[in-house]
Each structure stands twice: as structure tokens, then as C-alpha cells.
Amino acid sequence: MENMTEKEIKFTEIYDQHSRALRNFMYYKTGDMDIANDYAQESFTRYWQNFEKVESSKAKSYLFTVATNLHLDYVGREKVKLKFQNRTKSNENHMETNPEYLYRTDEFKERLESAISSLPEHRRTIFLMSRIDKFKNKEIAQMLNLSIKTIEKHIATALKELKFELNDVVALKI
């Protein structure tokens, strides 16, 4: 413990006293040692950040409270995600079996392909490089030896033209 400050020495003592118990406690709560280690590590990080505010006699309580709150926050977020996924799956299952939805989806795909095909060749190429191949505007500009502004203009114009062509299909509510 040479060259350590008084704060570092006290923190190390607290860490040595409580880290294993905290990690085990979180392991019992989560059933996952990696997550338990993450919660313990984050708890000690927050303890270090608030070291001056937390009395050493209350360090254990602070650490366990922080870890428990981290876990509760995680569980809450997962519940929201699960609820959203279930709702989305339910809607998707309903839509996948809805004949009108299937028909309109096919109709939209055909109209989209037709609208993209009707774009001028250069604009269509730039649009597809951007949207399908996921090239950045700068990359497209370099490949085609054009300015970035020209690429941006072609993409914006293509989007306007496609929106105009597909406006009646997009406006329909299923």
C-alpha cells in the first residue's frame, strides 16, 4: 500500500471487505456471474465517485443499495422491451395473416420497384448506393467522382420523386 493516498487505502479496505459478498448477492439475484460482476464493479465505481459523501460505516449499505437499484433499473427496462416486443409480435402476427395487408404489401413493393425504376439512371444509381448498399454520401461522391452536394441533391430529389409517386399508397391506412 505504498504511495497510496488515505482515500485509496480506505477504499481498498472497503473493497476487500465487501466485494465478494456484493458480487455473490447479485449473483443470487441474477443467476449470471458476468452481470453480478458488472453490478458490483459499477457499485464500487459509484462509491468511489461519492466517497466523500458516504460515511465508511454506511459503505456496505450504499454498495448493496446501488447494486440492487442497478438491477431493478435493468429489470424494468427489460420488462418494457418485452412488453413492446410482445405487442409488436402480436401486431405482426395479425398483419401477416391479414389478406388485405398482404395484398397491399405486395402492391406497395411493386409500386416502389416501379417508381425506383422510373428514376433517371444516374439518380437511381446514387439512390440505391445510398439506401441499399449503405454507402455514405462521401464514399459515393468519391466513387462517382462527384461533389458531396451533388450526391445529396440526387438523393433528396429521388426521395421527393418517390414520395410523390407513392403518395396515394402510403396514405392508405391498413
ChimeraX attribute file (.defattr): number of C-alpha atoms within 10 A of each C-alpha:
attribute: neighborCount
match mode: 1-to-1
recipient: residues
	/A:1	8
	/A:2	5
	/A:3	7
	/A:4	10
	/A:5	10
	/A:6	10
	/A:7	12
	/A:8	14
	/A:9	14
	/A:10	14
	/A:11	18
	/A:12	15
	/A:13	11
	/A:14	18
	/A:15	18
	/A:16	11
	/A:17	12
	/A:18	17
	/A:19	20
	/A:20	13
	/A:21	14
	/A:22	24
	/A:23	22
	/A:24	16
	/A:25	17
	/A:26	24
	/A:27	18
	/A:28	12
	/A:29	13
	/A:30	14
	/A:31	12
	/A:32	11
	/A:33	14
	/A:34	13
	/A:35	16
	/A:36	22
	/A:37	18
	/A:38	15
	/A:39	24
	/A:40	29
	/A:41	17
	/A:42	16
	/A:43	23
	/A:44	25
	/A:45	13
	/A:46	15
	/A:47	21
	/A:48	15
	/A:49	11
	/A:50	11
	/A:51	17
	/A:52	10
	/A:53	9
	/A:54	14
	/A:55	11
	/A:56	14
	/A:57	9
	/A:58	9
	/A:59	18
	/A:60	19
	/A:61	11
	/A:62	18
	/A:63	25
	/A:64	22
	/A:65	13
	/A:66	19
	/A:67	24
	/A:68	19
	/A:69	14
	/A:70	17
	/A:71	18
	/A:72	12
	/A:73	12
	/A:74	11
	/A:75	13
	/A:76	12
	/A:77	12
	/A:78	12
	/A:79	12
	/A:80	11
	/A:81	12
	/A:82	12
	/A:83	12
	/A:84	12
	/A:85	12
	/A:86	12
	/A:87	12
	/A:88	12
	/A:89	12
	/A:90	12
	/A:91	11
	/A:92	12
	/A:93	11
	/A:94	12
	/A:95	14
	/A:96	12
	/A:97	10
	/A:98	12
	/A:99	11
	/A:100	12
	/A:101	15
	/A:102	13
	/A:103	11
	/A:104	14
	/A:105	13
	/A:106	12
	/A:107	12
	/A:108	15
	/A:109	12
	/A:110	12
	/A:111	16
	/A:112	17
	/A:113	11
	/A:114	14
	/A:115	18
	/A:116	21
	/A:117	11
	/A:118	13
	/A:119	16
	/A:120	11
	/A:121	11
	/A:122	10
	/A:123	18
	/A:124	18
	/A:125	15
	/A:126	23
	/A:127	26
	/A:128	15
	/A:129	17
	/A:130	18
	/A:131	11
	/A:132	9
	/A:133	10
	/A:134	12
	/A:135	15
	/A:136	13
	/A:137	20
	/A:138	14
	/A:139	15
	/A:140	21
	/A:141	18
	/A:142	11
	/A:143	9
	/A:144	11
	/A:145	9
	/A:146	12
	/A:147	14
	/A:148	16
	/A:149	12
	/A:150	13
	/A:151	22
	/A:152	18
	/A:153	13
	/A:154	19
	/A:155	22
	/A:156	14
	/A:157	15
	/A:158	21
	/A:159	14
	/A:160	12
	/A:161	16
	/A:162	19
	/A:163	15
	/A:164	12
	/A:165	17
	/A:166	16
	/A:167	11
	/A:168	9
	/A:169	15
	/A:170	11
	/A:171	8
	/A:172	8
	/A:173	6
	/A:174	8
